C-alpha cells in the first residue's frame, strides 16, 4: 500500500492577478512535494538517498520548518520556538513516520495560508538578518525554495523506484 | 578544454513594491544559479549523468532551459528558433558532446537575451500571443521551472565534485 498523498494538485490559473498567482503557484509546489511521496513505504521514504544523506521525509521536515520560520515566526510574528534545532531538520527520527511529518507539514501550511490571506503583499517585516522584507518577496522565495527541493525530490524518487515527472 | 566561468549572482530585492521587479529579480537569480552550478567544471564533467538512473546532466539542463525560454520568445512575434527547440524535452538531454559545450552555452545565452528583449516593457497582464497565459503566469512558471531544475543541478554537482549550496 504505502503512503497515500491525498492532496489535490491544481495547476495555477493562467489569467489571474498577482495575489492569486503567487498563492496558487505555492500551493502547486506544496502539493507536488506531497505527491512525490505517494505510494512509497515508510522505509523508502526515510532512506537517505543523496551523498549528504537526504531522504524524502527529510525534505518534508525541512520545508515544514521553512514554512513555519518564514510565514509564522518572521511574517506573522508568532511567538513559538523553532520546530527543530537548525541544521537538524533534514534528519528523520524513528517515530517520525510519513503520517506524522506530512500531517505536520499540512497543518503548518494551513496556518501559513491563513496569515498570508490576512496580510498585504507590501507588508514589511524584519528578518533575522535585519533586512526589511515584504510578503511579496517571501511568497516568491517560498515558491523557489519549495520548487528547488522538489527538484531534489525528483532525483530521490527516481532513484527509489524509477518514477519521474509530476 | 577550459572550465566554465563562475558568474556573479545578484540577490533579488527583499522589499520589492513593484511586482515586475520582484519577478524579474528572482528569475535572473535562478538563471544565474544554474550557471553557478556549472561554473568551475570542464565540459567532460558537464555531460556526466551523475545521478543514475536519471538521464540528467548539467549540460543537458542548460540545453533544455534554452528551449524552455521560448515561453518568452512568443512575445516578440518572430518565428520559433529551431535551434532552441531542438533542445526540447528529449533531445536536450541526449546527444551530449563535450566538444559542443561552448556552443550550447552560447545558444543558451542567446536564448535568454532574446527572452529579455521580447518582454521588455510588456505588462504582466498581457496574454501570450496565441495562448491564454499572462506574462505573470509565465514569469512564475519560469521561476519554479528553473528552481526545480536547479534542485536537479544541486544533486548532479554534489555527485560530480562534492560542491553543495548556493
Interface residues (C-beta under 8 A of the other chain):
Chain A: X12 X13 X14 X15 X16 X17 X18 X21 X22 X25 X28 X29 X50 X51 X52 X122 X124 X127 X131 X132 X133 X134 X136 X137 X140 X141 X143 X144 X145 X147 X148 X149 X150 X151 X152 X153 X154 X155 X158 X159 X162 X164
Chain B: X12 X13 X14 X15 X16 X17 X19 X22 X23 X26 X29 X30 X51 X53 X54 X56 X124 X127 X132 X133 X134 X136 X137 X140 X141 X143 X144 X145 X147 X148 X149 X150 X151 X152 X153 X154 X155 X158 X159 X162 X164
